[in-house]
Amino acid sequence: MKQECVNPFLAPAKLVWERELGLPLELSSVFAVSHKFTIEDITAVIGVSGELVYNILYGFPQITARGIIDIMAGTDF
């Protein structure tokens, strides 16, 4: 994926994150890659298809991933 395809995705992703989780999102690094992993403890992959076909990777430290699960499940994981 080209970098110019990444940037338009950021504002909507941030909006969804903040609405669904009720938490602010701070982007630490955003860039186009050719691999399907991150260097974080947990990597979530979302596939997108349509005019463009690609995967979006979200990498989180374990503590952040557990916090997301707690919020989404409505309980302590």
The first five atom37 places (N, CA, C, CB, O) and aatype in JSON, in Angstrom:
{
  "aatype": [12, 11, 5, 6, 4, 19, 2, 14, 13, 10, 0, 14, 0, 11, 10, 19, 17, 6, 1, 6, 10, 7, 10, 14, 10, 6, 10, 15, 15, 19, 13, 0, 19, 15, 8, 11, 13, 16, 9, 6, 3, 9, 16, 0, 19, 9, 7, 19, 15, 7, 6, 10, 19, 18, 2, 9, 10, 18, 7, 13, 14, 5, 9, 16, 0, 1, 7, 9, 9, 3, 9, 12, 0, 7, 16, 3, 13],
  "atom_mask": [
    [1, 1, 1, 1, 1],
    [1, 1, 1, 1, 1],
    [1, 1, 1, 1, 1],
    [1, 1, 1, 1, 1],
    [1, 1, 1, 1, 1],
    [1, 1, 1, 1, 1],
    [1, 1, 1, 1, 1],
    [1, 1, 1, 1, 1],
    [1, 1, 1, 1, 1],
    [1, 1, 1, 1, 1],
    [1, 1, 1, 1, 1],
    [1, 1, 1, 1, 1],
    [1, 1, 1, 1, 1],
    [1, 1, 1, 1, 1],
    [1, 1, 1, 1, 1],
    [1, 1, 1, 1, 1],
    [1, 1, 1, 1, 1],
    [1, 1, 1, 1, 1],
    [1, 1, 1, 1, 1],
    [1, 1, 1, 1, 1],
    [1, 1, 1, 1, 1],
    [1, 1, 1, 0, 1],
    [1, 1, 1, 1, 1],
    [1, 1, 1, 1, 1],
    [1, 1, 1, 1, 1],
    [1, 1, 1, 1, 1],
    [1, 1, 1, 1, 1],
    [1, 1, 1, 1, 1],
    [1, 1, 1, 1, 1],
    [1, 1, 1, 1, 1],
    [1, 1, 1, 1, 1],
    [1, 1, 1, 1, 1],
    [1, 1, 1, 1, 1],
    [1, 1, 1, 1, 1],
    [1, 1, 1, 1, 1],
    [1, 1, 1, 1, 1],
    [1, 1, 1, 1, 1],
    [1, 1, 1, 1, 1],
    [1, 1, 1, 1, 1],
    [1, 1, 1, 1, 1],
    [1, 1, 1, 1, 1],
    [1, 1, 1, 1, 1],
    [1, 1, 1, 1, 1],
    [1, 1, 1, 1, 1],
    [1, 1, 1, 1, 1],
    [1, 1, 1, 1, 1],
    [1, 1, 1, 0, 1],
    [1, 1, 1, 1, 1],
    [1, 1, 1, 1, 1],
    [1, 1, 1, 0, 1],
    [1, 1, 1, 1, 1],
    [1, 1, 1, 1, 1],
    [1, 1, 1, 1, 1],
    [1, 1, 1, 1, 1],
    [1, 1, 1, 1, 1],
    [1, 1, 1, 1, 1],
    [1, 1, 1, 1, 1],
    [1, 1, 1, 1, 1],
    [1, 1, 1, 0, 1],
    [1, 1, 1, 1, 1],
    [1, 1, 1, 1, 1],
    [1, 1, 1, 1, 1],
    [1, 1, 1, 1, 1],
    [1, 1, 1, 1, 1],
    [1, 1, 1, 1, 1],
    [1, 1, 1, 1, 1],
    [1, 1, 1, 0, 1],
    [1, 1, 1, 1, 1],
    [1, 1, 1, 1, 1],
    [1, 1, 1, 1, 1],
    [1, 1, 1, 1, 1],
    [1, 1, 1, 1, 1],
    [1, 1, 1, 1, 1],
    [1, 1, 1, 0, 1],
    [1, 1, 1, 1, 1],
    [1, 1, 1, 1, 1],
    [1, 1, 1, 1, 1]
  ],
  "atom_positions": [
    [[0.84, -1.17, 0.0], [0.0, 0.0, 0.0], [0.89, 1.23, 0.0], [-0.96, 0.0, 1.2], [1.94, 1.25, 0.64]],
    [[0.47, 2.24, -0.7], [1.21, 3.49, -0.77], [0.85, 4.38, 0.41], [0.94, 4.21, -2.09], [-0.27, 4.32, 0.92]],
    [[1.8, 5.21, 0.84], [1.59, 6.1, 1.98], [0.39, 7.01, 1.77], [2.84, 6.92, 2.24], [-0.33, 7.31, 2.72]],
    [[0.16, 7.47, 0.54], [-0.97, 8.37, 0.29], [-2.32, 7.68, 0.52], [-0.9, 8.9, -1.14], [-3.33, 8.36, 0.68]],
    [[-2.35, 6.35, 0.55], [-3.57, 5.61, 0.88], [-3.76, 5.48, 2.38], [-3.55, 4.23, 0.24], [-4.88, 5.26, 2.85]],
    [[-2.69, 5.61, 3.14], [-2.75, 5.46, 4.59], [-3.37, 6.69, 5.24], [-1.36, 5.2, 5.17], [-4.26, 6.57, 6.08]],
    [[-2.9, 7.86, 4.87], [-3.3, 9.09, 5.54], [-4.81, 9.35, 5.55], [-2.61, 10.24, 4.89], [-5.32, 9.75, 6.59]],
    [[-5.56, 9.15, 4.45], [-7.0, 9.39, 4.5], [-7.75, 8.43, 5.44], [-7.58, 9.28, 3.1], [-8.89, 8.71, 5.83]],
    [[-7.13, 7.33, 5.81], [-7.76, 6.36, 6.69], [-7.65, 6.77, 8.17], [-7.13, 5.0, 6.49], [-8.43, 6.3, 8.99]],
    [[-6.72, 7.64, 8.49], [-6.41, 7.94, 9.89], [-7.53, 8.66, 10.63], [-5.17, 8.78, 9.95], [-7.88, 8.25, 11.74]],
    [[-8.09, 9.71, 10.07], [-9.14, 10.47, 10.76], [-10.37, 9.59, 11.04], [-9.54, 11.7, 9.93], [-10.87, 9.61, 12.16]],
    [[-10.88, 8.83, 10.06], [-12.02, 7.95, 10.37], [-11.69, 6.88, 11.4], [-12.52, 7.29, 9.1], [-12.52, 6.56, 12.25]],
    [[-10.49, 6.32, 11.35], [-10.09, 5.3, 12.32], [-10.06, 5.9, 13.73], [-8.71, 4.7, 11.96], [-10.52, 5.27, 14.69]],
    [[-9.53, 7.1, 13.84], [-9.47, 7.78, 15.14], [-10.88, 8.07, 15.66], [-8.67, 9.1, 15.01], [-11.15, 7.88, 16.84]],
    [[-11.76, 8.51, 14.78], [-13.14, 8.8, 15.17], [-13.85, 7.54, 15.68], [-13.91, 9.38, 13.98], [-14.5, 7.59, 16.72]],
    [[-13.73, 6.43, 14.96], [-14.36, 5.17, 15.39], [-13.8, 4.72, 16.73], [-14.16, 4.07, 14.32], [-14.56, 4.35, 17.62]],
    [[-12.49, 4.75, 16.87], [-11.84, 4.36, 18.13], [-12.43, 5.16, 19.28], [-10.31, 4.58, 18.05], [-12.86, 4.58, 20.28]],
    [[-12.45, 6.49, 19.16], [-12.87, 7.35, 20.25], [-14.37, 7.2, 20.55], [-12.56, 8.8, 19.92], [-14.77, 7.26, 21.71]],
    [[-15.19, 7.0, 19.53], [-16.63, 6.79, 19.75], [-16.92, 5.44, 20.4], [-17.39, 6.88, 18.42], [-17.71, 5.37, 21.34]],
    [[-16.3, 4.39, 19.91], [-16.59, 3.05, 20.39], [-15.98, 2.76, 21.76], [-16.09, 2.03, 19.39], [-16.61, 2.09, 22.59]],
    [[-14.79, 3.25, 22.0], [-14.1, 2.95, 23.26], [-14.19, 4.08, 24.27], [-12.66, 2.62, 22.99], [-13.91, 3.88, 25.45]],
    [[-14.57, 5.27, 23.82], [-14.65, 6.41, 24.73], [-13.3, 6.85, 25.24], [0.0, 0.0, 0.0], [-13.2, 7.42, 26.33]],
    [[-12.25, 6.58, 24.47], [-10.88, 6.92, 24.86], [-10.21, 7.71, 23.75], [-10.06, 5.65, 25.19], [-10.49, 7.47, 22.57]],
    [[-9.34, 8.66, 24.1], [-8.6, 9.36, 23.05], [-7.58, 8.41, 22.4], [-7.9, 10.61, 23.62], [-7.06, 7.51, 23.06]],
    [[-7.31, 8.63, 21.14], [-6.34, 7.81, 20.42], [-5.13, 8.66, 20.08], [-6.96, 7.2, 19.14], [-5.25, 9.71, 19.45]],
    [[-3.98, 8.2, 20.5], [-2.72, 8.86, 20.16], [-1.97, 7.94, 19.21], [-1.86, 9.18, 21.44], [-1.6, 6.83, 19.58]],
    [[-1.74, 8.41, 18.0], [-1.03, 7.62, 17.0], [0.46, 7.81, 17.2], [-1.46, 8.01, 15.56], [0.97, 8.93, 17.1]],
    [[1.17, 6.72, 17.48], [2.61, 6.84, 17.74], [3.43, 6.67, 16.46], [3.05, 5.8, 18.76], [4.47, 7.3, 16.31]],
    [[2.97, 5.83, 15.55], [3.66, 5.7, 14.27], [2.67, 5.11, 13.26], [4.94, 4.8, 14.39], [1.96, 4.15, 13.54]],
    [[2.65, 5.72, 12.11], [1.75, 5.28, 11.05], [2.53, 5.29, 9.75], [0.47, 6.2, 10.97], [3.1, 6.31, 9.36]],
    [[2.53, 4.14, 9.08], [3.26, 4.07, 7.82], [2.81, 2.84, 7.04], [4.78, 4.03, 8.08], [2.26, 1.9, 7.6]],
    [[3.04, 2.88, 5.74], [2.72, 1.76, 4.87], [3.81, 0.7, 5.02], [2.59, 2.22, 3.39], [4.99, 1.03, 5.09]],
    [[3.4, -0.57, 5.07], [4.34, -1.68, 5.2], [3.97, -2.78, 4.21], [4.36, -2.22, 6.65], [2.86, -2.79, 3.67]],
    [[4.88, -3.69, 3.99], [4.59, -4.81, 3.09], [4.46, -6.13, 3.85], [5.69, -4.93, 2.04], [4.29, -7.18, 3.24]],
    [[4.53, -6.08, 5.19], [4.41, -7.3, 5.98], [3.11, -7.28, 6.77], [5.62, -7.45, 6.93], [2.43, -6.26, 6.83]],
    [[2.76, -8.41, 7.38], [1.49, -8.55, 8.08], [1.7, -8.77, 9.57], [0.69, -9.7, 7.5], [1.08, -9.66, 10.17]],
    [[2.56, -7.97, 10.17], [2.8, -8.05, 11.6], [3.31, -6.7, 12.09], [3.81, -9.19, 11.94], [3.72, -5.86, 11.3]],
    [[3.27, -6.51, 13.4], [3.87, -5.32, 14.02], [4.88, -5.81, 15.04], [2.77, -4.39, 14.68], [5.01, -7.02, 15.27]],
    [[5.58, -4.89, 15.65], [6.54, -5.27, 16.69], [5.92, -5.19, 18.08], [7.78, -4.37, 16.62], [6.61, -5.38, 19.08]],
    [[4.62, -4.91, 18.15], [3.91, -4.83, 19.42], [3.54, -6.23, 19.91], [2.64, -3.95, 19.29], [3.69, -7.21, 19.18]],
    [[3.05, -6.32, 21.16], [2.65, -7.6, 21.74], [1.46, -8.22, 21.01], [2.32, -7.42, 23.22], [1.41, -9.43, 20.79]],
    [[0.51, -7.37, 20.63], [-0.73, -7.84, 20.0], [-0.89, -7.1, 18.67], [-1.97, -7.61, 20.93], [-0.71, -5.88, 18.62]],
    [[-1.24, -7.82, 17.61], [-1.52, -7.21, 16.32], [-2.92, -7.63, 15.89], [-0.47, -7.62, 15.26], [-3.23, -8.81, 15.78]],
    [[-3.76, -6.62, 15.65], [-5.1, -6.87, 15.09], [-5.03, -6.54, 13.61], [-6.21, -6.01, 15.83], [-4.45, -5.52, 13.22]],
    [[-5.62, -7.4, 12.77], [-5.59, -7.2, 11.33], [-7.01, -7.09, 10.83], [-4.85, -8.36, 10.62], [-7.86, -7.93, 11.12]],
    [[-7.28, -6.03, 10.06], [-8.59, -5.83, 9.44], [-8.38, -5.81, 7.94], [-9.28, -4.5, 9.95], [-7.58, -5.02, 7.43]],
    [[-9.1, -6.67, 7.23], [-9.02, -6.71, 5.78], [-10.03, -5.77, 5.16], [0.0, 0.0, 0.0], [-11.18, -5.69, 5.61]],
    [[-9.61, -5.06, 4.12], [-10.47, -4.12, 3.41], [-10.48, -4.53, 1.95], [-9.98, -2.65, 3.57], [-9.44, -4.85, 1.38]],
    [[-11.67, -4.53, 1.35], [-11.76, -4.86, -0.07], [-12.7, -3.88, -0.74], [-12.26, -6.32, -0.28], [-13.55, -3.26, -0.09]],
    [[-12.54, -3.74, -2.01], [-13.31, -2.79, -2.8], [-12.43, -2.34, -3.94], [0.0, 0.0, 0.0], [-11.77, -3.15, -4.59]],
    [[-12.41, -1.03, -4.19], [-11.54, -0.51, -5.24], [-10.07, -0.79, -4.91], [-11.77, 1.0, -5.42], [-9.27, -1.08, -5.79]],
    [[-9.73, -0.69, -3.62], [-8.42, -1.09, -3.12], [-8.59, -2.31, -2.23], [-7.73, 0.07, -2.36], [-9.6, -2.43, -1.53]],
    [[-7.63, -3.21, -2.25], [-7.66, -4.37, -1.38], [-6.39, -4.35, -0.54], [-7.77, -5.71, -2.21], [-5.28, -4.34, -1.07]],
    [[-6.57, -4.33, 0.79], [-5.42, -4.26, 1.66], [-5.79, -4.68, 3.07], [-4.83, -2.84, 1.67], [-6.97, -4.89, 3.37]],
    [[-4.8, -4.8, 3.93], [-4.99, -5.09, 5.35], [-4.52, -3.91, 6.17], [-4.23, -6.38, 5.76], [-3.53, -3.26, 5.84]],
    [[-5.24, -3.64, 7.24], [-4.86, -2.6, 8.18], [-4.4, -3.28, 9.45], [-6.05, -1.6, 8.46], [-5.1, -4.14, 9.99]],
    [[-3.23, -2.91, 9.93], [-2.66, -3.52, 11.12], [-2.71, -2.54, 12.28], [-1.2, -3.98, 10.87], [-2.34, -1.37, 12.14]],
    [[-3.19, -3.02, 13.41], [-3.16, -2.24, 14.64], [-2.27, -2.99, 15.61], [-4.61, -2.01, 15.23], [-2.55, -4.14, 15.94]],
    [[-1.21, -2.36, 16.07], [-0.31, -3.0, 17.03], [-0.47, -2.34, 18.39], [0.0, 0.0, 0.0], [-0.48, -1.12, 18.5]],
    [[-0.58, -3.17, 19.43], [-0.8, -2.68, 20.79], [0.11, -3.38, 21.78], [-2.26, -2.85, 21.19], [0.42, -4.56, 21.62]],
    [[0.53, -2.65, 22.81], [1.14, -3.34, 23.95], [0.06, -4.19, 24.62], [1.79, -2.32, 24.97], [-1.12, -3.89, 24.49]],
    [[0.45, -5.22, 25.32], [-0.51, -6.13, 25.95], [-1.48, -5.4, 26.88], [0.23, -7.22, 26.72], [-2.67, -5.71, 26.89]],
    [[-1.0, -4.45, 27.66], [-1.87, -3.76, 28.61], [-2.97, -2.97, 27.89], [-1.04, -2.81, 29.5], [-4.1, -2.89, 28.38]],
    [[-2.64, -2.39, 26.75], [-3.63, -1.66, 25.96], [-4.66, -2.62, 25.38], [-2.96, -0.86, 24.84], [-5.86, -2.34, 25.41]],
    [[-4.19, -3.73, 24.84], [-5.1, -4.72, 24.26], [-6.07, -5.25, 25.32], [-4.31, -5.88, 23.64], [-7.26, -5.41, 25.04]],
    [[-5.58, -5.51, 26.51], [-6.46, -5.98, 27.59], [-7.49, -4.92, 27.97], [-5.65, -6.37, 28.82], [-8.64, -5.24, 28.25]],
    [[-7.08, -3.65, 27.97], [-8.0, -2.57, 28.27], [-9.11, -2.47, 27.22], [0.0, 0.0, 0.0], [-10.27, -2.23, 27.56]],
    [[-8.76, -2.66, 25.96], [-9.75, -2.64, 24.87], [-10.74, -3.78, 25.06], [-9.06, -2.76, 23.49], [-11.95, -3.58, 24.94]],
    [[-10.24, -4.96, 25.36], [-11.12, -6.12, 25.59], [-12.05, -5.86, 26.76], [-10.3, -7.39, 25.84], [-13.24, -6.16, 26.68]],
    [[-11.53, -5.3, 27.84], [-12.37, -4.99, 29.01], [-13.51, -4.06, 28.64], [-11.52, -4.36, 30.12], [-14.66, -4.29, 29.03]],
    [[-13.2, -3.01, 27.88], [-14.24, -2.04, 27.48], [-15.26, -2.71, 26.57], [-13.61, -0.82, 26.77], [-16.46, -2.55, 26.77]],
    [[-14.79, -3.45, 25.57], [-15.71, -4.08, 24.62], [-16.56, -5.16, 25.26], [-14.92, -4.66, 23.46], [-17.73, -5.33, 24.9]],
    [[-16.0, -5.9, 26.21], [-16.74, -6.98, 26.86], [-17.56, -6.47, 28.04], [-15.78, -8.07, 27.33], [-18.47, -7.16, 28.51]],
    [[-17.25, -5.27, 28.51], [-17.98, -4.72, 29.64], [-17.63, -5.39, 30.96], [0.0, 0.0, 0.0], [-18.43, -5.37, 31.9]],
    [[-16.46, -6.0, 31.04], [-16.03, -6.69, 32.24], [-14.51, -6.77, 32.28], [-16.64, -8.09, 32.29], [-13.86, -6.49, 31.27]],
    [[-13.94, -7.13, 33.41], [-12.49, -7.32, 33.47], [-12.14, -8.65, 32.85], [-11.97, -7.24, 34.94], [-12.73, -9.68, 33.18]],
    [[-11.18, -8.64, 31.94], [-10.76, -9.85, 31.24], [-9.69, -10.54, 32.04], [-10.27, -9.53, 29.82], [-9.2, -11.58, 31.63]]
  ]
}
